[in-house]
């Protein structure tokens, strides 16, 4: 059963204080005289009055002045503005919780690096309880022993119940922090905002000599990208893992859902979001995570991640859909895939005409804005859908490629969806087989999880209605065709 978390304060009750340094998000873009695009998830805002001048002052960093506090809060909530706080680590405000199951060598190395912090080790039924206890005692950490192996969510909850400080820092035993106090200071500072519920750093794969290590370093499943953002379902950063997560105790409630063996961190983050708390991903603070030590373990990890999606879909519905798109965007790219690109171009023209008509009365350069918005949306949607399709249905697409009449289209889809992984990094030939294996394993996990849970929630694309009508696409005026 999922636990109910406390509600966050209402944003209107906690405007950003006067004098706070803030910076406009790098992805924010001014369009026309009073339009601002960007945020997480992406949106288009019309800035009233002198709001644009205020927002422009925050490009590159600036202070919130009197009268701007509520406007600043609005932009912060939408991921368009980031507060810049300065602080040192306050170790007496933080309890570190480290769950462990048999990994004594990793535990020893982690505890040595955390020697200046208050640490609680949760032994999740390790086979040698005495060895774990001795290791914890050697470094002055508290020890909590679970007699039955209940999984990471239950272990973290047990550690939280054993501790009392206002912040909980969950760190998995296979995470390495080069400078824990610096990481803590750069995460902890965000809790100066009373709406911040949790903060997570970037988790990179650890450097290593094997091909698997090198792939993990570039494409760790726990790495959610190189751009800081608010964590919001169906956005650029839809989740953060709990392998290294700093969270406010008074928003933690009863904690992780102990019925979820995997995906419990995604569930917690989304419940925090639903209760009004901000969850922030800080990409310029990085820690490392060790890859699995065997190909079998690596493959099994990917399958389990895929399997967790079906259980999460039962709790969170369409958030676990393999991809989401409106009807006409999907139809546009399907027409390209089947070799009818002119149909897609007609849909794009109709979408541009419709948006232009809406913007004309209040926009100086409606044509430019329309081209920017429609082009951005349509061009970006295609590769994203291909990537999502390969990630979830890669096995099915490969099987379709065996059919002579489907081969070209299936291979096109598979190649585009696979190549999108390397959109912002150099392709290494040695990584390609691992990338394909990664996608196949995850897809196998999603499908086997769906069978096991008897739920198709993680396999069903979420297709939304479009404001664009069939008459618009056919170029018919209102009332045309009526006799």
N, C-alpha and C positions, 0 to 999 in steps of 0.2 A: 504494500500500500504506500502511495506517495505521501510524504509529509507536507503539511501546509507551512509555508514560510511567512514570516511577518511582512506586512506591507511596508514599502519605503515611504518616506515623507513625500508629500505632494510637491512637484517641482515649483509650483507657484509659491509655496511656502519657504523655499530656500533659493532665492535669487543669488547669482554669483556676486560675492562681496565687492564693493568698490575698492579699487586698487589692485585687484587680482590681475596678474599677468596672464594673457591668453594669446593663442595663435590660431589663425584660420587654417583649416585643414588643407593639406597640399593638393587634394583632389577637387577642392572647391573652385568654381569658375563663374565669373560674372558674365552675364549675357544681357545685351541691350542695356536700357537705363536702370532697371530695377529688378532684374531677375538674377537669382543665384542658384546654381546647380551643384550637386554633389551630396555628400553626407552618407550615412550608413543606416538603412539602405539608401540608394540614390534617390534624390527627389529634386523638384524644381520649386523654388520659393520666390514669391514676389515680396520685395523689401519695401515697406511703406515709408513715406516721408524721407527723413534723413538717414534711414537705417543703412543704406548702401555706403554712405560716407563713413559711418561707424565701422561697418564690416571691412571696408578697404583699409582702415587704419590698423586693423588687427592682422593684416597680411604681413607675415614675417615677425609678428609679435607686437603686443601693445597692452596697455592697461585698460581695465574697465572703469569708466568714469561715472560720476553720479548721474543717475537717470538711465543708465545702460544695463543695469543689473538683470532685469527680467529678459531683455533682448538677448543678453549673453547666455542666460540659462536656456532659452529656447534653442539657440544654436548648439549649445553643448549637448542637449538632449537628442538632437538630430545628427550628432556626429560631425557637424560642420565646424566646430570650435573646440579647442582643447586648452584647459587650464594649465598653466606652467607654475608649479609649486616648487619650493626649495626646502629641503629638510635633510636631517641626518637620521640614520637608523635609530629607532627607539626600541632596543632589544627587550626591555622590560614590559613592552606592550604586546609581545608576540610569543605565542606558543608554537613551536615547530612539531609537527606530527609526521612520523616516518613509519609507514607500514612495511613489514618485511616478512618474507617466507623463505627461509633457508639461505638467503644470499649473504653469508657472513662477511666475505671479503669486500663486497660492495658496501655493506653496512659500515664496516670499519673505516673505509675510505671516506664515506659521506660524513660520519660522525666526527671524524678528525677535522674536516673542513668547517663543521658547525659548532666547534668547541666554545665559541663565545655566545651561543644562543641557548635558550631554554628548550630542550628537546625531549619529546616523549616518543619512545619506540614502541610500536604495537606489533607484538609477535603473533602473526596470524597462523598459529599452530605449526610452527617450524618443527622439523623432526628432531633437532637438537636444541631444546629450549634453554638448556644450561649455557651453551655456547653463545646464544643470542643475549642472554641476561648478562653474562660476563662482559661481552663486548659493550653493551649499553652502560654498564657500571664503570667500565674503564674510562669512558668519556663523560661521566657524570650525567647521563641521560636517565630519565625515568623509564620504567618498563611496564607495559601492560600485556598480559598473556591471554590469548584466546585459545581455548582447548580444541576448538573445531575450526577448520579453515573455511572462513565465510566470505572471503573475497575482499578487494581493496576498499569498497564502499563501507562495508561493516567495520573494517579495521580503522578506517579514518574516523568514523563515528565514535568508536570506542576511545580513540585518542582524544577526540574533542570533549567527550564526557569526562575525561580524566583531568582536563585542564580548565583554566579559568580566565586567562588573559584576554583582552578585548579583540585581538587579531589572531586568527589561526593560519598557519602557513603549512600547507600540505606539500611534502616533498617525497617523491618516490625514491626508493633505494638505488635505482639505476640512473639517477640524475646527478650530474656533476656541476658544481658552481665554483668558478675560479675565485670569486671574491664574494662570499655570501652577504657580508655586511653592505657592500656596494649595491648588490642586487636588491636587498631588502630596502635600503634607503630609497632607491629609485622606484620601487613599487609602492612602498608604504606612504610616500608623499601624496599619492592620489586620494588617500582617505581624508585629506583636508576637506574634500567635498563630501558633505553628509549623505549624498545620494549614491556614492560609490559603494557597491556591495562587495565586489571582488576584482582583483587585478592579476593578470598573468603575463609572464615574459614570453619571449619567443623560445621555442624548444627546438634546437638544431640536433641533427644526428651527430654522434661523436665521431671524430676522425679515427680511422683505423686502416690497417694494411690490406684487408680483404676487399674483393669486389663488392660484397654485400655492404661493408662499412662505408665504402666510397659512395655507393648509391644512397645509403641512408643519410649520409652527411648532406646530400643535395635534396633528397626527397623524403625526409622523415614523415611518417603519417601523423606525427604530433606537431609538425611545423605548419602553421596556418598563414605564413606569408611574411613579407618584409615591410608591410605598412601597418602602422598603429591605427587602431580603430575601436569604436564601441563594438561589443559582441552582441549581435542581434540575429535571430533566426532569419534565414534566407537573405542575408546580406553578404558583403565581401568577407567578413569574418563571422561565420555563423555559430562558432563554438570555440572554446579553448579547453585543452585537456587539464585534468587535475594533477598531472605529474608534478607540476610546480604551480601552485595556486595560493594566493594570499586572499583571505576572505574575512569580512567583518563578522565577529561572533554573533552580534545581535540580529543579523539577517540570516544566519545559518539554520536557525530552527532546529529540527530533528535531523537535518543533514541529508546525506546521500540516501537514495532509495535502495534499501538493502535487498530488494527483490531483483535488482538488476546486477548481474554479474559483470557485464560489460556495458559501456555507454552510460554509466551512472554519472559521469562528469558532465556529459552533454545535457542530461536530464536536469541536474542541479542548476547549471548555468541558465537554462531556459526557464526554469521555475523562478529563479532570481529575477530574470527579465520580466516575467509575467506579473511579478509582485511589485514592479516599479523600480527595482534597483538597477544601477548602471554596472555593467561588467566591462572592464577595459582591457584591451590587448596592447601591450607596450612592446613593439617590435624591436626597438633599439636596445632593449635589455635582453640578453641571450644567455641561456644555459644549454647544456648538452645532455643527450639521452643515449644510452648505449643500445646498439642494435642487438637483435636476438643472436645468440651464439651458434646457431645452426640453421641450415636451410629449412629444415622441418619446422623449427620454432618460428622462423621468419614467415613461412607460408601460413602456419596455423594462426599467427597473430593477425594477419590480414583477413583470414576467413572469419575469425571471431569478431573483428571490427565490423565486417559486413553483416554477420548474424545479429549483432546488437541493434541494427537499424529496424528490424521487424518488431522487436519488443518496444523500442522507442516510438515507433509509429502507432502502437496501440495507446500510448500515453499522449502523443503530440500530433497525431493526425497528419495533415498534408505537409507539415514541416519536414517530414522524412521522404517526401516525393523525390524521385530521382532527378527530376527537373520540373520547372514551372515556366509557363509561357502563356501568352494570350493566344486566342484562336488564330488570328491572322498572322502573327509572327511565326507560329508553328507552320502554318500553311505556306508562308513565303519560303521558308527554308526547305520544306518538303518539295516544293515545286522546283527549286534549284537542284535538289538531290535526284529527282526523277528526270532531269533534263529539260525542264520547262521554265527557264529563268525569266522569260518575259511575263509570265503570270506573277512571279514575285515582284518584278519591277512595277507592275500595275498596282499591286497592293501597296508598295512603298509610296508611289505617287498619290494614291488615294489617302493614305495616312498623312502625308505631307500637306495635301490640300485641306483636309479636315482641321488639322492643327493650325494651319495658317489662318483660316477663317476665324478661329477662336482667338488668336493672338492679335489680329489686325487692329481692333479698337484701342488696345492699350499698349501696343508695342511699336517702337520706331522702325525696327528692321525685322519684320515678321518672317521674311524669306530666309534670312541668315539664321535666325533662331530655330526656325522649323527644320531647316536642313541639318543643323547641329544636333537637335534632339532626336529626330526620326532616324537620321543616319547613325548616330551613336547607338541607339537602342537596337536597331535592326542588325547592324554589322556585328555588334558585340554578342547578340543573342545566338547566332548560328554556331560559332565555335564552342560556346558554353554548353549548348544543348548536345553537340556532338561529343564533347568531353564527358558530360553526364551519362549519355547513352552508352559510351564505351565502358565507363566506370562500373555501371550496373549491369549492362546487357552484353558485355564484351564476348562472352561465350556464344550467345545467340547470334551475334553479328558475324562471328567467325564461321559458324555453321551455315549461315545464309550465304556466305561467300563461296561455299562449295557448290551452290546451285548456279548453273551457267547464266541464267537470266537475271540473277540477283548479284552476281559476283562483283561487277564494276561498282555498283552503288554501295554494296556492303563494304567493299575495300576502301572506297572513298570516305565513307563515314568513319571506318575504323582508323584510317590514317590521320584524318583531321582530328578526331577525338584523342588519339594517342599523342600526336605532335603538339597539341595544346599544352601538354605538361611542360614542354620546353619553351614556352612563349617568352619567358624573361631570363633564360639562361642558355648557355652554349650546349649544343647537343654533343654528347659523348656516345660513340657507337656502342661501347660496352654497357651503357645504361639502358639501351633500348629493350633488350630481352627482359631485364628486370622490371622495367616500367610496364611492359605487357603482362608479365607474371603478376605484378602487384595488382593491376586492374582485374585480371582474371580471377585471382584469389578473392579479392573483395566482392566481385560479382557473384562468385560461387557462394560466398557467405551470405549475401543478401538473399539469393534464391533459396538456399537451404534453410535459412532462418524463416523465410516466408512459409515454406512447407511445414516446418516444425511448429510454428505458431499459428498456422492456418489463417494467415492474414496477408492480404496483398497490398497493404498500405505503403510498404517501402518499394513496391514495384510499379505503382500507378503514377504516371505523370500528373501534375496538377495543372489543368488547362483552365484558364480564366476567361471570362467574357471580355470582349473588346468593345470600346465605344464606336469602333468603325463598323458600319453596317454593310450588308451586301450591296445596297443601292450605291453607297459611296464607291465601292470597288468597281461596280459596273458603270459608274459615271452617270447614274440616273439622278435627276433632280427630284426633290420631294414631290410626290404626287404623280410622277411619271409612270406611265403604264396603266393608270386607272382609267377605266372606260365609263 
